[in-house]
Amino acid sequence: MTQQEFLQDAMQRLGMTCDEFSERIGTKRQTLDKWLLSENSHSNHEMPDMVWKLIREILAQDKNAI
């Protein structure tokens, strides 16, 4: 799963908009937007391992996430 797919899936499972999700994970919306870009984009930024872990923990703890 790509970074972009992971983030989109997490937002969908949590039922959050980009603004809500960026606030939940404690990052600026602009940063989230760069993480959401295709891997082929020149503006794409790799998400830190710590953020991957945080999102996985949020998904594991959220009983509404499918």
C-alpha beads as a LAMMPS data file, in Angstrom:
LAMMPS data file: protein, C-alpha beads

66 atoms
65 bonds

1 atom types
1 bond types

-500.0 500.0 xlo xhi
-500.0 500.0 ylo yhi
-500.0 500.0 zlo zhi

Masses

1 110.0

Atoms # bond

1 1 1 0.000 0.000 0.000
2 1 1 1.399 3.374 -0.957
3 1 1 1.543 6.292 1.435
4 1 1 -1.217 8.019 -0.534
5 1 1 -3.456 4.920 -0.365
6 1 1 -2.751 4.480 3.348
7 1 1 -3.745 8.051 4.158
8 1 1 -6.850 8.001 1.986
9 1 1 -7.919 4.687 3.504
10 1 1 -7.374 5.970 7.046
11 1 1 -9.404 9.115 6.416
12 1 1 -12.199 7.090 4.865
13 1 1 -12.267 4.554 7.713
14 1 1 -12.357 7.357 10.273
15 1 1 -14.899 9.368 8.289
16 1 1 -12.735 12.488 8.383
17 1 1 -12.055 15.275 5.947
18 1 1 -8.468 16.318 5.223
19 1 1 -8.843 19.237 7.620
20 1 1 -10.189 17.026 10.422
21 1 1 -7.555 14.366 9.832
22 1 1 -4.634 16.787 9.776
23 1 1 -5.848 18.261 13.071
24 1 1 -6.254 14.766 14.570
25 1 1 -2.684 13.747 13.734
26 1 1 -1.288 17.137 14.725
27 1 1 0.055 18.365 11.415
28 1 1 -0.636 21.270 9.114
29 1 1 -3.083 20.693 6.287
30 1 1 -0.367 21.715 3.819
31 1 1 1.887 18.924 5.119
32 1 1 -0.897 16.357 4.777
33 1 1 -1.531 17.555 1.230
34 1 1 2.138 16.931 0.364
35 1 1 1.952 13.447 1.880
36 1 1 -1.164 12.761 -0.207
37 1 1 0.542 13.573 -3.496
38 1 1 1.419 10.762 -5.869
39 1 1 4.862 9.235 -5.419
40 1 1 5.649 10.508 -8.913
41 1 1 5.016 14.128 -7.943
42 1 1 8.038 16.376 -7.443
43 1 1 6.315 17.958 -4.416
44 1 1 5.648 14.630 -2.677
45 1 1 7.132 14.278 0.799
46 1 1 7.768 11.015 2.592
47 1 1 5.817 10.653 5.799
48 1 1 7.942 10.006 8.913
49 1 1 7.749 6.510 10.441
50 1 1 6.364 8.049 13.630
51 1 1 3.293 9.313 11.721
52 1 1 2.664 5.888 10.164
53 1 1 2.695 4.421 13.673
54 1 1 0.436 7.145 15.082
55 1 1 -2.174 6.615 12.364
56 1 1 -2.084 2.839 12.831
57 1 1 -2.661 3.327 16.568
58 1 1 -5.551 5.734 15.925
59 1 1 -7.153 3.196 13.599
60 1 1 -6.673 0.376 16.107
61 1 1 -8.269 2.389 18.910
62 1 1 -11.165 3.835 16.904
63 1 1 -14.092 1.443 17.200
64 1 1 -15.846 3.109 14.235
65 1 1 -12.946 2.480 11.842
66 1 1 -13.783 -0.484 9.663

Bonds

1 1 1 2
2 1 2 3
3 1 3 4
4 1 4 5
5 1 5 6
6 1 6 7
7 1 7 8
8 1 8 9
9 1 9 10
10 1 10 11
11 1 11 12
12 1 12 13
13 1 13 14
14 1 14 15
15 1 15 16
16 1 16 17
17 1 17 18
18 1 18 19
19 1 19 20
20 1 20 21
21 1 21 22
22 1 22 23
23 1 23 24
24 1 24 25
25 1 25 26
26 1 26 27
27 1 27 28
28 1 28 29
29 1 29 30
30 1 30 31
31 1 31 32
32 1 32 33
33 1 33 34
34 1 34 35
35 1 35 36
36 1 36 37
37 1 37 38
38 1 38 39
39 1 39 40
40 1 40 41
41 1 41 42
42 1 42 43
43 1 43 44
44 1 44 45
45 1 45 46
46 1 46 47
47 1 47 48
48 1 48 49
49 1 49 50
50 1 50 51
51 1 51 52
52 1 52 53
53 1 53 54
54 1 54 55
55 1 55 56
56 1 56 57
57 1 57 58
58 1 58 59
59 1 59 60
60 1 60 61
61 1 61 62
62 1 62 63
63 1 63 64
64 1 64 65
65 1 65 66
